[in-house]
Amino acid sequence: MESFPGQDVSIRISIDSRLDQVHMVGYAVHGICSQLGLGDIVVYQLELAVVEAVNNAIKHAYGSVAGHPVEVVISVNDKRLQFEICDDGETLHFLTKSTGLDFDPRNKTSLPEGGMGLHIMEQVMDDVNYFVRDGRNCLVLGKSLSKRN
């Protein structure tokens, strides 16, 4: 893993609120996480969690209407990887810690069509926090780099 002793390194990505642009964020997350020496499974999980968060911003904060910014800031230091997903859309009052999923994962007919994004984020990340700052919705996903998976 690249060393960042005592310093944070960040990259800021901004896309339009269009689902067909989300893959660009996924590529960036995948590339950065791969360069950190994280295992393929962890890289995939982190990419999935961030893509879910960006999809949620587009669908819920902006109602899938194009023409609005979704910003992702990826920060890393020697101990932590953090993804901050921000938008200027509707506040997501329902975004609280999930209480788990209410279905049998062995029964394909019981799988929900939606609502699994927050659960995925909580399972993959070490911490998931949502807040409104200066009128902007911010979802912060954190992963410790000291725990190697």
C-alpha positions as CSV (number, residue, x, y, z in Angstrom):
1,M,0.0,0.0,0.0
2,E,1.2,3.5,-0.8
3,S,2.2,5.3,2.4
4,F,0.6,8.7,3.4
5,P,2.3,9.3,6.8
6,G,0.5,12.1,8.6
7,Q,-1.2,13.5,5.5
8,D,-4.5,13.2,3.8
9,V,-4.7,12.9,0.0
10,S,-8.1,13.7,-1.6
11,I,-9.7,13.6,-5.0
12,R,-13.0,15.4,-5.9
13,I,-15.3,14.0,-8.5
14,S,-18.4,15.7,-9.7
15,I,-21.0,14.2,-12.0
16,D,-24.4,15.3,-13.3
17,S,-27.4,13.7,-11.6
18,R,-27.8,11.1,-14.4
19,L,-27.6,7.3,-13.7
20,D,-25.6,6.8,-16.9
21,Q,-22.7,8.8,-15.4
22,V,-22.4,6.8,-12.1
23,H,-20.0,4.3,-13.7
24,M,-17.4,7.0,-13.8
25,V,-17.4,7.2,-10.0
26,G,-17.2,3.4,-9.9
27,Y,-14.1,3.5,-12.1
28,A,-12.4,6.0,-9.9
29,V,-13.2,4.2,-6.7
30,H,-12.1,0.9,-8.2
31,G,-8.8,2.3,-9.4
32,I,-7.9,4.1,-6.2
33,C,-8.8,1.1,-4.0
34,S,-6.8,-1.2,-6.3
35,Q,-3.7,1.0,-6.0
36,L,-4.0,0.9,-2.2
37,G,-3.4,-2.8,-2.4
38,L,-6.8,-3.9,-1.1
39,G,-8.0,-7.3,-2.1
40,D,-10.2,-7.7,-5.1
41,I,-13.3,-8.6,-3.0
42,V,-12.8,-5.5,-0.8
43,V,-12.3,-3.3,-3.8
44,Y,-15.5,-4.6,-5.3
45,Q,-17.4,-4.1,-2.1
46,L,-16.2,-0.5,-1.6
47,E,-17.0,0.3,-5.3
48,L,-20.5,-1.2,-4.8
49,A,-21.2,0.8,-1.6
50,V,-20.1,4.1,-3.2
51,V,-22.1,3.5,-6.4
52,E,-25.2,2.7,-4.3
53,A,-24.7,5.9,-2.4
54,V,-24.4,7.9,-5.6
55,N,-27.4,6.2,-7.1
56,N,-29.4,7.0,-3.9
57,A,-28.5,10.7,-4.3
58,I,-29.7,10.8,-7.9
59,K,-32.9,8.8,-7.3
60,H,-34.0,10.2,-3.9
61,A,-32.4,13.7,-3.5
62,Y,-33.0,14.7,-7.1
63,G,-35.9,12.4,-8.1
64,S,-33.8,11.1,-11.0
65,V,-33.9,14.5,-12.7
66,A,-30.7,15.4,-14.6
67,G,-28.9,18.7,-14.3
68,H,-27.8,18.7,-10.7
69,P,-24.4,18.0,-9.2
70,V,-23.4,14.9,-7.2
71,E,-20.0,15.3,-5.7
72,V,-17.8,12.5,-4.3
73,V,-14.7,13.3,-2.3
74,I,-12.4,10.3,-1.8
75,S,-9.8,10.9,1.0
76,V,-7.1,8.5,2.1
77,N,-4.3,8.5,4.6
78,D,-2.2,5.8,6.2
79,K,-5.1,4.7,8.4
80,R,-8.4,5.5,6.7
81,L,-10.2,5.6,3.4
82,Q,-13.3,7.9,3.3
83,F,-15.9,8.6,0.7
84,E,-18.1,11.7,1.1
85,I,-21.1,11.8,-1.3
86,C,-22.8,15.2,-1.3
87,D,-25.8,16.7,-3.2
88,D,-28.0,19.8,-3.0
89,G,-31.3,17.9,-3.4
90,E,-34.1,16.9,-1.0
91,T,-33.0,16.0,2.5
92,L,-33.3,12.3,3.0
93,H,-35.2,12.1,6.3
94,F,-35.6,8.4,6.0
95,L,-31.8,7.8,5.9
96,T,-31.2,6.3,9.3
97,K,-29.5,3.1,10.4
98,S,-31.3,0.2,8.9
99,T,-32.8,-2.4,11.2
100,G,-31.8,-5.3,9.0
101,L,-33.5,-6.9,6.1
102,D,-36.8,-8.7,6.4
103,F,-36.5,-11.5,3.8
104,D,-35.1,-15.0,3.4
105,P,-32.0,-14.7,1.2
106,R,-32.4,-18.3,0.1
107,N,-35.8,-17.5,-1.4
108,K,-35.4,-15.5,-4.6
109,T,-39.1,-14.6,-4.7
110,S,-38.8,-12.8,-1.3
111,L,-35.9,-10.5,-2.3
112,P,-36.9,-6.9,-2.2
113,E,-36.6,-4.9,-5.4
114,G,-35.1,-1.9,-3.6
115,G,-34.0,-0.6,-0.3
116,M,-30.9,-2.7,0.1
117,G,-28.4,0.1,-0.6
118,L,-28.1,1.3,3.0
119,H,-27.8,-2.3,4.2
120,I,-25.0,-2.9,1.7
121,M,-23.2,0.2,2.8
122,E,-23.5,-0.7,6.5
123,Q,-22.2,-4.2,5.9
124,V,-19.2,-3.1,3.8
125,M,-18.1,0.1,5.6
126,D,-16.8,0.6,9.1
127,D,-18.9,3.7,9.6
128,V,-21.8,5.3,7.7
129,N,-22.9,8.8,8.7
130,Y,-25.4,11.2,7.1
131,F,-25.8,14.9,7.9
132,V,-26.9,18.2,6.3
133,R,-24.2,20.8,6.1
134,D,-24.9,24.3,4.7
135,G,-28.0,23.0,3.0
136,R,-26.1,20.1,1.4
137,N,-26.8,16.4,2.0
138,C,-23.6,14.5,2.9
139,L,-23.2,10.8,3.3
140,V,-19.8,9.8,4.7
141,L,-18.6,6.2,4.3
142,G,-15.5,5.3,6.2
143,K,-13.2,2.2,6.0
144,S,-10.2,1.6,8.2
145,L,-7.1,0.7,6.3
146,S,-5.5,-0.9,9.4
147,K,-8.0,-3.8,9.2
148,R,-6.7,-5.7,6.1
149,N,-9.4,-7.9,4.5
